[in-house]
Amino acid sequence: MYHGLRYAIPTMLAGGGGTIVNISSGAATSALEGWSHYCATKAAVLALTRVADLEYRSQGIRVVGLSPGTVATCMQEQIKASAINPVSRLEWSSHIPPQWVAQAIAWLTTKEADLFLGSDFSLKTNEGRRAVGLPAIVA
């Protein structure tokens, strides 16, 4: 993530700005047993998002994080097999489709998402899902 920012930002500055969407996670602020490496790196992503926003927003670069929640990918299959923490006990139907993440990323590049610059936008809330045009969480 650091190297991606380091190399993308000069090109973006030369081109007049743009938007960077960093993929973060709720693990950035929550400790999960057996995931010290994942939680620590996602916390770093959140910190880099905040710092990059502070340093470059005034120069036309928008930086925002996306915490999608659990996504129906092969990563979740591996987590399920590990049985290491509560995430491994989630049913497959609890995970969102990858297409929702893509839709959220597209939305985050718009001015409507400016409220979330320098922070993590979450798809784990009905407010977030509604903003992107996704279905609400059914309890």
N, C-alpha and C positions, 0 to 999 in steps of 0.2 A: 504494500500500500504506500509506504513511504517513497519507494523508488518510482512508483507510478506517478505520484504527485510531483516528485522532483523533476521528472522528465516531461510531464504533460503541461505543467503550469507555464514554463517559458514559451512553449508553442502557442498556448492559449492566449497569453499576454500579447504575443506578436500578432495574433489574429483578432485581437479586440475583445477577448473574453470568452465566456461560455459557462457550462455547468458541469460540475463533477459530482457524481452520485457514488458515495462509498457504501458498500454493503456491510452493515453492522449486524448487531444481534442483541436481543435482550440479555444475552450472556455477558455483554459489556458491563452490565450493572448488577448482575445476579451471579452468585457463586453456585456452581453445579459440580457435585462430586464426580471425580474422574476426568474433569474437563479443565484442569488448571491452564493448560496451554491455549485452549480455545477461548476461555473467558479472558485471559490476559491479552491475547492478540485482538480480540474484539473491543476490549477497553482501549487498547492503543488506537484502533481505527476511530473510535469515538473522539479520543483526544486529538488525533490528527485532523479530523473533520472540523472540530471547534477551532483549532489553531489556524488551519488553512483559510477558514472563513474569515477570521479576524485579520489575517495578513493580506488577503487578496480580494475581499468583497469590494472594497473601494476602487479596485482596478478592473472591475467588470467580471470577476470570476465568482460564480455562485458555487458554494460547496455545501452539500447536504448529505446526511446519512440516511440509510434505509434499513430499518429493522423489520424484516418481513414476517417474522414468526417462523414456525416450522413449515418447510416447503416439501412437497411430495417429490423427492429425488432419491437417488440411490444412497445418498448420505443418510437419509432417514432409515433406510433398510439396514444399513450397517449399525446405526445407533440402536435400533430395535434389537438386533442380535446381541449387542453388548450387554443389555440389561443392567447398565451401570447407574442410571439415575432416572428421575421421573420422566424425562423426555423419551426414554426407551420404552416406557409403558403406554405411550399415546397410541391410539388407534389410527390406522392409515387415513381414515376419513377426517381426522383432526388437522391434517396437513393441507395447506393451500396449494393450488396448482401453480406451477412455475410461470404460467402466462399472467397470473395476477401480479407477480413481481415485475415482469416486463411492463405491464400497464402502469404500475406505481412509478417505475423509473421514468417512463415517458411523461407522466403527470408532474413529477418532481422537476422536470426541465422547464416548466411553465412558470409564469409570474404568479399564478395562483398559489404556488408552493413557497413563495418568499418568506412566509411566516416561519417556516421550518429551517431556514438557512442556518448553518452552524450547529445544527442539532440532529437528532435521529427522529425520523418520521416513522411511525409504527403502523403496520397493517393489523395489529392485534386488537385495535379498538374499532368500534363502529364508526366513530368520527373519522378516523383515517380511511377506512374502507369507503365511507360515503363520499369523502372528498375525491377519491380516485374513481368512483363510479362502480364499486364492487359490492357484492351482497353483504348484508350485515351478518354478524355472528348470531347464530341461533342457539339459544340456551337450552 
